[in-house]
Amino acid sequence: MLDLSRLRALHAVQLHGSVGGAAQALGYTPSAVSQQIAKLERETGTTLLERQGRGIALTDDALMLVRTAGQMLDLAEQAEVALEERKGRPAGRLRLAAFPSGARGLMPGVLAELAAAHPELDLRMTEVDPHLSVGLVARGEIDLALAHDWDIAPMPAPEGVRSIRLGEDRCEVLVPAGHPLAERDTLRTADLAGRRWISQPPGTVCHDWLHTTLRGAGQEPDVAHYVAEFQTQIALVAAGLGIALLPRLGRGQLPDGVVLRPLDPVPTRRLFAVTRDCLLRRPAVGVALRALRDATGGGPLPKRCECDRQGGVGSPNG
């Protein structure tokens, strides 16, 4: 009988395109993943990986095994959910993901609360961009993710994935204390024309929101500095090098020399949790969702659904 852990390693290599990527996703070393696949090759008497330039490629036999492995891993997950459901209490490993400011501003308290209340629960968290977290959940690499999108740019959920609305995170403009905009109580989009900006890098949700909003108002944003970390953005604002639009969550205390000004209309990030439909039956997912809802002030949670029910929710309002 084929070893499930070795099939999981091969499946991860196919998903991530490399042994290194598979190792990072599984929490192993690349050497350990290579050993698992080498053992699987000996078990099957089949070559599974071939060198292709500087990388590797899966053989046709390996691709066939990957398809079967995916079905087996789905069945194993259903069995684990059913077993935990029979126990009636949260237990086992729960793989979580959160976007950076959510990981800083929400998750420490949520994780500490869950660990204290449910000692049989093994919590593991990864910080990822919200664009990536939905895909990780859909592929079965993460069980539950804290994600966000913007009111003008909703993030769809693929088939079989459920998005549960949790709450909102308001954003404000940060300006140096001596900046002309600091003299105004409230800012309008027109006030932002011609300003030098400090923004997150291209490909991030916050960057896309800024460009979409300003271009929609007929402005081309002048981004002088691309910075991923909120604290670094704040330091650049304090140094008088530009203005920034930052959400409240995970922002922390502002230093002297930086002032907040609300923007009208108020930009909001929508916070939501993402999980696979079948995992809503799992007690561990249920308590984690309740903890996130309590931490964000969100609304009611969805009813449990059956593992074989198909179809996800196409928007984060599900």
C-alpha positions in Angstrom: 0.0 0.0 0.0 1.3 3.4 -0.9 2.4 5.6 2.0 0.1 8.7 2.3 2.9 11.0 3.6 5.0 10.2 0.6 2.1 10.9 -1.7 1.5 14.2 0.1 5.2 15.2 -0.6 4.8 14.4 -4.3 1.5 16.3 -4.4 3.1 19.3 -2.8 6.0 19.3 -5.4 3.4 19.4 -8.2 1.5 22.2 -6.5 4.6 24.4 -5.8 6.8 23.4 -8.7 9.9 22.5 -6.8 11.2 20.5 -3.9 12.1 23.6 -2.0 8.5 25.1 -2.4 7.0 21.8 -1.3 9.3 21.7 1.8 8.3 25.2 2.8 4.6 24.4 2.5 4.9 21.1 4.4 7.2 22.4 7.1 10.0 20.0 6.1 13.5 20.4 4.8 14.1 19.9 1.1 16.2 16.9 1.9 13.3 15.3 3.8 11.0 15.8 0.8 13.5 14.4 -1.6 13.9 11.3 0.7 10.1 10.8 0.8 9.9 10.9 -3.0 12.9 8.6 -3.4 11.2 6.1 -1.1 8.0 6.4 -3.2 10.0 5.8 -6.4 11.4 2.6 -4.8 7.9 1.5 -3.7 6.4 2.0 -7.1 9.5 1.0 -9.2 8.9 4.2 -11.2 10.8 7.4 -11.9 8.7 10.3 -10.6 11.0 13.3 -11.0 13.2 14.2 -13.9 15.8 17.0 -14.3 14.7 19.8 -16.6 17.3 22.5 -17.0 17.9 23.8 -13.5 14.6 22.6 -12.2 12.6 19.4 -12.1 9.5 18.0 -13.9 7.1 15.3 -12.9 6.8 12.3 -15.2 3.5 11.1 -16.6 3.5 8.4 -14.0 4.0 11.0 -11.3 1.1 13.1 -12.6 -1.2 10.1 -12.5 -0.1 9.5 -8.9 -0.7 13.2 -8.0 -4.3 13.0 -9.2 -4.9 9.9 -7.1 -3.0 11.5 -4.2 -5.4 14.5 -4.3 -8.4 12.2 -4.0 -6.8 10.3 -1.1 -5.8 13.4 0.7 -9.4 14.7 0.4 -10.7 11.4 1.9 -8.2 11.6 4.7 -9.3 15.1 5.5 -12.9 14.1 5.6 -12.0 11.2 8.0 -10.1 13.6 10.3 -13.1 16.0 10.3 -15.5 13.1 11.1 -13.3 11.8 13.9 -12.9 15.2 15.6 -16.7 15.7 15.2 -17.3 12.5 17.0 -15.1 13.6 19.8 -17.1 16.8 20.0 -14.1 18.9 21.0 -11.4 20.8 19.2 -8.3 18.7 18.7 -5.4 18.1 16.4 -3.5 20.5 14.2 -5.1 23.6 12.8 -3.2 25.4 10.1 -3.9 29.2 10.1 -2.9 32.0 7.9 -3.2 35.8 8.3 -2.3 38.9 6.4 0.6 40.9 8.0 -1.3 43.6 9.9 -3.9 41.0 11.0 -1.2 38.7 12.2 0.2 41.6 14.2 -3.0 43.3 15.4 -5.4 40.4 15.9 -3.8 37.0 15.9 -1.6 37.1 19.0 -4.7 37.5 21.2 -6.8 35.0 19.2 -4.1 32.3 19.3 -3.4 32.8 23.0 -7.2 32.5 23.8 -7.5 29.4 21.7 -4.4 27.8 23.2 -5.6 28.4 26.8 -9.1 27.2 26.2 -8.3 24.1 24.0 -5.1 22.4 25.1 -5.6 19.5 22.6 -5.4 22.0 19.7 -2.1 22.3 17.9 -2.2 25.8 16.4 0.2 26.7 13.5 0.1 30.2 11.8 1.7 31.5 8.6 1.8 35.1 7.6 0.8 35.5 3.9 -0.6 38.1 1.6 -4.5 37.9 1.4 -4.2 37.3 -2.4 -2.3 34.1 -1.6 -4.3 32.9 1.4 -7.4 32.1 -0.6 -5.5 29.8 -2.9 -3.7 28.1 0.0 -7.1 27.3 1.6 -8.5 26.1 -1.7 -5.5 23.7 -2.2 -5.8 22.3 1.3 -2.5 23.7 2.6 -4.2 26.0 5.1 -7.4 25.2 7.1 -8.5 28.7 8.0 -7.2 32.1 6.8 -7.8 35.7 8.0 -8.0 37.8 4.8 -9.1 41.1 3.7 -10.2 43.0 0.6 -11.3 46.6 -0.2 -14.8 47.8 -0.6 -14.1 48.7 -4.3 -12.2 45.5 -5.1 -13.9 42.4 -3.7 -11.9 39.2 -3.6 -13.9 36.1 -5.0 -13.8 32.7 -3.3 -13.3 29.7 -5.6 -15.6 26.7 -5.7 -15.7 24.8 -2.4 -14.3 27.7 -0.4 -16.4 29.7 2.1 -15.8 33.3 3.0 -17.2 34.5 6.3 -17.5 38.3 6.8 -16.0 39.4 10.1 -16.0 43.1 10.2 -14.3 46.3 8.8 -11.0 48.0 9.2 -11.1 51.8 8.5 -8.2 53.6 6.9 -6.9 57.1 7.4 -4.3 59.4 5.7 -1.0 59.8 7.6 0.8 63.1 7.0 3.8 64.9 8.5 2.8 67.4 11.2 4.0 70.3 9.2 2.3 69.2 5.9 -0.4 71.5 4.4 -2.9 68.6 4.6 -2.4 68.5 8.4 -4.3 71.8 8.7 -7.5 70.3 7.4 -9.9 68.3 9.6 -11.1 66.0 6.8 -9.6 65.2 3.4 -11.4 64.6 0.1 -9.9 62.6 -2.8 -9.3 65.8 -4.7 -7.0 67.0 -1.9 -4.6 64.1 -2.6 -3.8 65.3 -6.2 -0.1 65.9 -6.8 1.0 64.5 -3.4 4.0 62.2 -3.0 3.0 58.9 -1.6 4.5 56.1 0.4 2.8 52.8 -0.6 3.0 49.1 -0.3 4.7 47.4 -3.3 2.8 46.5 -6.5 0.8 43.3 -6.3 -0.5 44.0 -2.8 -4.1 44.7 -2.0 -3.3 48.1 -0.5 -1.2 49.2 -3.5 -4.0 48.2 -5.9 -6.6 50.1 -3.9 -4.6 53.3 -3.8 -4.0 53.3 -7.6 -7.6 52.3 -8.4 -9.0 55.0 -6.2 -6.9 57.8 -7.4 -7.0 56.9 -11.1 -10.8 56.7 -10.7 -10.7 60.3 -9.6 -8.6 61.3 -12.6 -5.3 61.3 -10.7 -2.1 59.4 -11.3 -0.5 58.6 -8.0 3.1 59.7 -7.5 4.5 56.9 -5.4 8.0 57.9 -4.2 8.7 55.0 -1.9 7.4 51.4 -2.0 7.5 49.8 1.5 5.9 46.6 2.7 6.1 47.2 6.5 3.6 49.7 8.0 6.1 50.8 10.7 8.6 51.7 8.0 6.0 53.7 6.1 5.2 55.6 9.3 8.9 56.3 9.8 9.1 57.8 6.3 6.0 59.9 6.9 7.6 61.2 10.1 10.7 62.1 8.2 8.5 64.3 5.9 9.1 62.1 2.8 5.5 61.7 1.8 2.0 60.8 2.9 0.5 57.3 3.3 -2.9 55.7 3.6 -2.9 53.0 6.4 -5.6 50.9 8.1 -6.0 51.0 11.8 -5.4 47.3 12.4 -1.9 46.5 13.3 -0.8 50.1 12.9 0.3 50.7 16.4 1.0 54.0 18.2 2.1 56.8 16.0 5.3 58.8 16.7 5.5 62.5 17.3 5.4 64.3 14.0 2.8 62.2 12.3 -0.9 63.1 12.3 -4.0 61.3 11.2 -6.6 62.8 8.9 -9.8 61.0 7.9 -10.7 60.7 4.3 -14.2 61.2 3.0 -15.6 58.9 1.8 -13.9 56.6 4.3 -11.9 53.8 2.8 -12.6 50.4 4.4 -11.0 47.0 4.3 -13.4 44.2 4.7 -12.1 41.5 7.1 -13.2 37.9 6.5 -12.2 34.3 7.3 -11.7 31.8 4.6 -12.1 28.0 4.9 -13.2 25.0 2.9 -16.9 24.2 3.1 -16.3 20.8 4.6 -14.2 22.1 7.5 -17.1 24.1 8.9 -18.1 20.8 10.5 -14.8 20.6 12.3 -14.9 21.8 16.0 -11.5 23.3 15.8 -12.5 25.5 12.9 -15.7 26.5 14.7 -13.9 27.8 17.8 -11.4 29.6 15.7 -14.1 31.3 13.8 -15.9 32.4 17.0 -12.6 33.7 18.4 -12.0 35.8 15.2 -15.6 37.0 15.2 -15.3 38.1 18.8 -12.0 39.9 18.1 -13.4 41.8 15.1 -16.9 42.4 16.2 -18.3 40.4 13.3 -21.8 39.0 12.7 -23.3 35.5 13.0 -21.4 32.5 11.7 -22.7 30.2 8.9 -24.4 26.9 9.7 -22.3 23.8 9.3 -22.4 22.1 5.9 -21.8 18.6 4.6 -18.4 17.7 3.2 -19.9 16.6 -0.1 -21.7 19.8 -0.7 -20.3 21.6 -3.8 -20.0 25.3 -4.6 -18.3 28.1 -2.8 -19.4 31.6 -2.1 -18.3 34.0 -4.9 -17.9 37.0 -2.7 -16.6 37.7 0.9 -20.1 38.4 2.0 -21.1 34.7 2.2 
